[in-house]
Amino acid sequence: KQVHIIKPLTYMNLSGEAVLRTTQFFKIELNEILVVHDELDLEFGAVVFKFGGGLAGHNGLKSIAELMRSTEFLRLRIGIGRPVHGSVSNHVLLLFSEDGVDVEKILKYSATALEESLNKGYVVAAQNFNKKNILGA
């Protein structure tokens, strides 16, 4: 089983271009791709696997769906929560920090979920990680 990690960090809103090129180059199907992304609609620190569904205004997901002509792809959603004050745009575009929160702990937890998905399968990982929050919120 080959794993290809795509990290379009510079142009997240254009993620579809990297996904399209990767699927074409490696001759893989969209259902073999797992997209890891931030999610406003999940509480901060939650990790949830999902297949398909809406795009919730996420420009990176919109780009992938548009260029791949489908929303039917695997996702690992990492909750960032909605801002209490200020704009949503600032919340998702500025450098990520949260007072008193160990962001590295959230990232390690997310990496563990991703690793379990690769080793044991998407369904098993979803059963073990969905609706759980490393921060205990």
Contact map, one row per residue, 1 for C-alpha under 8 A:
11100000000000000000000000000000000000000000000000000000000000000000000000000000000000000000000000000000000000000000000000000000000000000
11110000000000000000000000000000000000000000000000000000000000000000000000000000000000000000000000000000000000000000000000000000000000000
11111000000000000000000000000000000000000000000000000000000000000000000000000000000000000000000000000000000000000000000000000000000000000
01111100000000000000000000000000000000000000000000000000000000000000000000000000000000000000000000000000000000000000000000000000000000000
00111110000000000000000000000000000000000000000000000000000000000000000000000000000000000000000000000000000000000000000000000000000000000
00011111000000000110010000000000000000000000000000000000000000000000000000000000000000000000000000000000000000000000000000000000000000000
00001111100000000000000000000000000000000000000000000000000000000000000000000000000000000000000000000000000000000000000000000000000000000
00000111111101100100000000000000000000000000000000000000000000000000000000000000000000000000000000000000000000000000000000000000000000000
00000011111100000000000000000000000000000000000000000000000000000000000000000000000000000000000000000000000000000000000000000000000000000
00000001111100000000000000000000000000000000000000000000000000000000000000000000000000000000000000000000000000000000000000000000000000000
00000001111111100000000000000000000000000000000000000000000000000000000000000000000000000000000000000000000000000000000000000000000000000
00000001111111100000000000000000000000000000000000000000001100000000000000000000000000000000000000000000000000000000000000000000000000000
00000000001111100000000000000000000000000000000000000000001110100000000000000000000000000000000000000000000000000000000000000000000000000
00000001001111111100000000000000000000000000000000000000001100110000000000000000000000000000000000000000000000000000000000000000000000000
00000001001111111110000000000000000000000000000000000000000110110000000000000000000000000000000000000000000000000000000000000000000000000
00000000000001111111000000000000000000000000000000000000000111111111000000000000000000000000000000000000000000000000000000000000000000000
00000000000001111111100000000000000000000000000000000000000000110010000000000000000000000000000000000000000000000000000000000000000000000
00000101000001111111110000000000000000000000000000000000000000000000000000000000000000000000000000000000000000000000000000000000000000000
00000100000000111111111000000000000000000000000000000000000000010000000000000000000000000000000000000000000000000000000000000000000000000
00000000000000011111111100000000000000000000000000000000000000010011000000000000000000000000000000000000000000000000000000000000000000000
00000000000000001111111110000000000000000000000000000000000000000000000000000000000000000000000000000000000000000000000000000000000000000
00000100000000000111111111110000000000000000000000000000000000000000000000000000000000000000000000000000000000000000000000000000000000000
00000000000000000011111111111100000000000000000000000000000000000000000000000000000000000000000000000000000000000000000000000000000000000
00000000000000000001111111110000000000000000000000000000000000000000000000000000000000000000000000000000000000000000000000000000000000000
00000000000000000000111111100000000000000000000000000000000000000000000000000000000000000000000000000000000000000000000000000000000000000
00000000000000000000011111110000000000000000000000000000000000000000000000000000000000000000000000000000000000000000000000000000000000000
00000000000000000000011111111000000000000000000000000000000000000000000000000000000000000000000000000000000000000000000000000000000000000
00000000000000000000011101111101000000000000000000000000000000000000000000000000000000000000000000000000000000000000000000000000000000000
00000000000000000000001000111111100000000000000000000000000000000000000000000000000000000000000000000000000000000000000000000000000000000
00000000000000000000001000011111100000000000000000000000000000000001000110000000000000000000000000000000000000000000000000000000000000000
00000000000000000000000000001111110000000000000000000000000000000000000111000000000000000000000000000000000000000000000000000000000000000
00000000000000000000000000011111110000000000000000000000000000000000000011000000000000000000000000000000000000000000000000000000000000000
00000000000000000000000000001111111000000000000000000000000000000000000011000000000000000000000000000000000000000000000000000000000000000
00000000000000000000000000000011111100000000000000000000000000000000000011110000000000000000000000000000000000000000000000000000000000000
00000000000000000000000000000000111110000000000000000000000000000000000011110000000000000000000000000000000000000000000000000000000000000
00000000000000000000000000000000011111000000000000000000000000000000000000111100000000000000000000000000000000000000000000000000000000000
00000000000000000000000000000000001111100000000000000000000000000000000000111100000000000000000000000000000000000000000000000000000000000
00000000000000000000000000000000000111110000000000000000000000000000000000001111000000000000000000000000000000000000000000000000000000000
00000000000000000000000000000000000011111100000000000000000000000000000000001111100000000000000000000000000000000000000000000000000000000
00000000000000000000000000000000000001111110000000000000000000000000000000000011110000000000000000000000000000000000000000000000000000000
00000000000000000000000000000000000000111110000000000000000000000000000000000011110000000000000000000000000000000000000000000000000000000
00000000000000000000000000000000000000111111010000000000000000000000000000000111100000000000000000000000000000000000000000000000000000000
00000000000000000000000000000000000000011111110000000000000000000000000000000011110000000000000000000000000000000000000000000000000000001
00000000000000000000000000000000000000000111110000000000000000000000000000000111100000000000000000000000000000000000000000000000000000000
00000000000000000000000000000000000000000011111000000000000000000000000000000111000000000000000000000000010000000000000000000000000011101
00000000000000000000000000000000000000000111111100000000000000000000000000000111000000000000000000000000000000000000000000000000011111100
00000000000000000000000000000000000000000000111110000000000000000000000000011110000000000000000000000000000001001000000000000000111110000
00000000000000000000000000000000000000000000011111000000000000000000000000011100000000000000000000000000000000000000000000000100111100000
00000000000000000000000000000000000000000000001111100000000000000000000001111000000000000000000000000000000000000000000001001100110000000
00000000000000000000000000000000000000000000000111111000000000000000000001111000000000000000000000000000000000000000000000000100000000000
00000000000000000000000000000000000000000000000011111000000000000000000111100000000000000000000000000000000000000000000000000000000000000
00000000000000000000000000000000000000000000000001111100000000000000001111100000000000000000000000000000000000000000000000000000000000000
00000000000000000000000000000000000000000000000001111110000000000000001100000000000000000000000000000000000000000000000000000000000000000
00000000000000000000000000000000000000000000000000011111000000000000001000000000000000000000000000000000000000000000000000000000000000000
00000000000000000000000000000000000000000000000000001111110011000000001000000000000000000000000000000000000000000000000000000000000000000
00000000000000000000000000000000000000000000000000000111110000000000000000000000000000000000000000000000000000000000000000000000000000000
00000000000000000000000000000000000000000000000000000011111001000000000000000000000000000000000000000000000000000000000000000000000000000
00000000000000000000000000000000000000000000000000000011111111000000000000000000000000000000000000000000000000000000000000000000000000000
00000000000111000000000000000000000000000000000000000000111111100000000000000000000000000000000000000000000000000000000000000000000000000
00000000000111110000000000000000000000000000000000000000011111110000000000000000000000000000000000000000000000000000000000000000000000000
00000000000010110000000000000000000000000000000000000010011111111000000000000000000000000000000000000000000000000000000000000000000000000
00000000000000010000000000000000000000000000000000000010111111111100000000000000000000000000000000000000000000000000000000000000000000000
00000000000011111000000000000000000000000000000000000000001111111110000000000000000000000000000000000000000000000000000000000000000000000
00000000000001111011000000000000000000000000000000000000000111111111111000000000000000000000000000000000000000000000000000000000000000000
00000000000000010000000000000000000000000000000000000000000011111111111000000000000000000000000000000000000000000000000000000000000000000
00000000000000010000000000000000000000000000000000000000000001111111110000000000000000000000000000000000000000000000000000000000000000000
00000000000000011001000000000000000000000000000000000000000000111111100000000000000000000000000000000000000000000000000000000000000000000
00000000000000010001000000000100000000000000000000000000000000011111111000000000000000000000000000000000000000000000000000000000000000000
00000000000000000000000000000000000000000000000000000000000000011111111000000000000000000000000000000000000000000000000000000000000000000
00000000000000000000000000000000000000000000000000000000000000011101111110000000000000000000000000000000000000000000000000000000000000000
00000000000000000000000000000000000000000000000000011110000000011001111110000000000000000000000000000000000000000000000000000000000000000
00000000000000000000000000000110000000000000000000111000000000000000011111000000000000000000000000000000000000000000000000000000000000000
00000000000000000000000000000111111000000000000000110000000000000000011111100000000000000000000000000000000000000000000000000000000000000
00000000000000000000000000000011111000000000000011110000000000000000000111110000000000000000000000000000000000000000000000000000000000000
00000000000000000000000000000000011110000000000011110000000000000000000011111000000000000000000000000000000000000000000000000000000000000
00000000000000000000000000000000011110000000001111000000000000000000000001111100000000000000000000000000000000000100000000000000000000000
00000000000000000000000000000000000111100000001111000000000000000000000000111110000000000000000000000000000000000000000000000000000000000
00000000000000000000000000000000000111100101111100000000000000000000000000011111000000000000000000000000000001000000000000000000000000000
00000000000000000000000000000000000001111111111000000000000000000000000000001111100000000000000000000000000000000000000000000000000000000
00000000000000000000000000000000000001111111110000000000000000000000000000000111110000000000000000000000000000000000000000000000000000000
00000000000000000000000000000000000000111111000000000000000000000000000000000011111000000000000000000000000000000000000000000000000000000
00000000000000000000000000000000000000011010000000000000000000000000000000000001111100010010000000000000000000000000000000000000000000000
00000000000000000000000000000000000000000000000000000000000000000000000000000000111111110010000000000000000000000000000000000000000000000
00000000000000000000000000000000000000000000000000000000000000000000000000000000011111000000000000000000000000000000000000000000000000000
00000000000000000000000000000000000000000000000000000000000000000000000000000000001111100000000000000000000000000000000000000000000000000
00000000000000000000000000000000000000000000000000000000000000000000000000000000001111110110000000000000000000000000000000000000000000000
00000000000000000000000000000000000000000000000000000000000000000000000000000000001011111110000000000000000000000000000000000000000000000
00000000000000000000000000000000000000000000000000000000000000000000000000000000011001111111000000000000000000000000000000000000000000000
00000000000000000000000000000000000000000000000000000000000000000000000000000000000000111111100000000000000000000000000000000000000000000
00000000000000000000000000000000000000000000000000000000000000000000000000000000000001111111110000000000000000000000000000000000000000000
00000000000000000000000000000000000000000000000000000000000000000000000000000000011001111111110000000000000000000000000000000000000000000
00000000000000000000000000000000000000000000000000000000000000000000000000000000000000011111110100000000000000000000000000000000000000000
00000000000000000000000000000000000000000000000000000000000000000000000000000000000000001111111000000000000000000000000000000000000000000
00000000000000000000000000000000000000000000000000000000000000000000000000000000000000000111111100000000000000000000000000000000000000000
00000000000000000000000000000000000000000000000000000000000000000000000000000000000000000000111110000000000000000000000000000000000000000
00000000000000000000000000000000000000000000000000000000000000000000000000000000000000000001011111000000000000000000000000000000000000000
00000000000000000000000000000000000000000000000000000000000000000000000000000000000000000000001111101010000000000000000000000000000000000
00000000000000000000000000000000000000000000000000000000000000000000000000000000000000000000000111111010000000000000000000000000000000000
00000000000000000000000000000000000000000000000000000000000000000000000000000000000000000000000011111000000000000000000000000000000000000
00000000000000000000000000000000000000000000000000000000000000000000000000000000000000000000000001111100000000000000000000000000000000000
00000000000000000000000000000000000000000000000000000000000000000000000000000000000000000000000011111110000000000000000000000000000000000
00000000000000000000000000000000000000000000000000000000000000000000000000000000000000000000000000011111110000000000000000000000000000000
00000000000000000000000000000000000000000000000000000000000000000000000000000000000000000000000011001111111000000000000000000000000000000
00000000000000000000000000000000000000000000000000000000000000000000000000000000000000000000000000000111111100000000000000000000000000000
00000000000000000000000000000000000000000000000000000000000000000000000000000000000000000000000000000111111110000000000000000000000001000
00000000000000000000000000000000000000000000100000000000000000000000000000000000000000000000000000000111111111000000000000000000000001100
00000000000000000000000000000000000000000000000000000000000000000000000000000000000000000000000000000011111111100000000000000000000000000
00000000000000000000000000000000000000000000000000000000000000000000000000000000000000000000000000000001111111110000000000000000000000000
00000000000000000000000000000000000000000000000000000000000000000000000000000000000000000000000000000000111111111000000000000000000001000
00000000000000000000000000000000000000000000001000000000000000000000000000000100000000000000000000000000011111111100000000000000000000000
00000000000000000000000000000000000000000000000000000000000000000000000000000000000000000000000000000000001111111110000000000000000000000
00000000000000000000000000000000000000000000000000000000000000000000000000000000000000000000000000000000000111111111000000000000000000000
00000000000000000000000000000000000000000000001000000000000000000000000000000000000000000000000000000000000011111111100000001000100000000
00000000000000000000000000000000000000000000000000000000000000000000000000010000000000000000000000000000000001111111110000001000000000000
00000000000000000000000000000000000000000000000000000000000000000000000000000000000000000000000000000000000000111111111000000000000000000
00000000000000000000000000000000000000000000000000000000000000000000000000000000000000000000000000000000000000011111111111011000000000000
00000000000000000000000000000000000000000000000000000000000000000000000000000000000000000000000000000000000000001111111111111100000000000
00000000000000000000000000000000000000000000000000000000000000000000000000000000000000000000000000000000000000000111111111000000000000000
00000000000000000000000000000000000000000000000000000000000000000000000000000000000000000000000000000000000000000011111110000000000000000
00000000000000000000000000000000000000000000000000000000000000000000000000000000000000000000000000000000000000000001111111011000000000000
00000000000000000000000000000000000000000000000000000000000000000000000000000000000000000000000000000000000000000001111111111000000000000
00000000000000000000000000000000000000000000000010000000000000000000000000000000000000000000000000000000000000000001110111111100000000000
00000000000000000000000000000000000000000000000000000000000000000000000000000000000000000000000000000000000000000000100011111110000000000
00000000000000000000000000000000000000000000000000000000000000000000000000000000000000000000000000000000000000000001100111111111000000000
00000000000000000000000000000000000000000000000010000000000000000000000000000000000000000000000000000000000000001101100111111111110000000
00000000000000000000000000000000000000000000000111000000000000000000000000000000000000000000000000000000000000000000100001111111110000000
00000000000000000000000000000000000000000000000000000000000000000000000000000000000000000000000000000000000000000000000000111111110000000
00000000000000000000000000000000000000000000000000000000000000000000000000000000000000000000000000000000000000000000000000011111110000000
00000000000000000000000000000000000000000000001110000000000000000000000000000000000000000000000000000000000000001000000000001111111100000
00000000000000000000000000000000000000000000011110000000000000000000000000000000000000000000000000000000000000000000000000001111111100000
00000000000000000000000000000000000000000000011100000000000000000000000000000000000000000000000000000000000000000000000000000000111110000
00000000000000000000000000000000000000000000011100000000000000000000000000000000000000000000000000000000000000000000000000000000111111010
00000000000000000000000000000000000000000000111000000000000000000000000000000000000000000000000000000000000000000000000000000000001111111
00000000000000000000000000000000000000000000110000000000000000000000000000000000000000000000000000000000110010000000000000000000000111111
00000000000000000000000000000000000000000000110000000000000000000000000000000000000000000000000000000000010000000000000000000000000011111
00000000000000000000000000000000000000000000000000000000000000000000000000000000000000000000000000000000000000000000000000000000000111111
00000000000000000000000000000000000000000010100000000000000000000000000000000000000000000000000000000000000000000000000000000000000011111
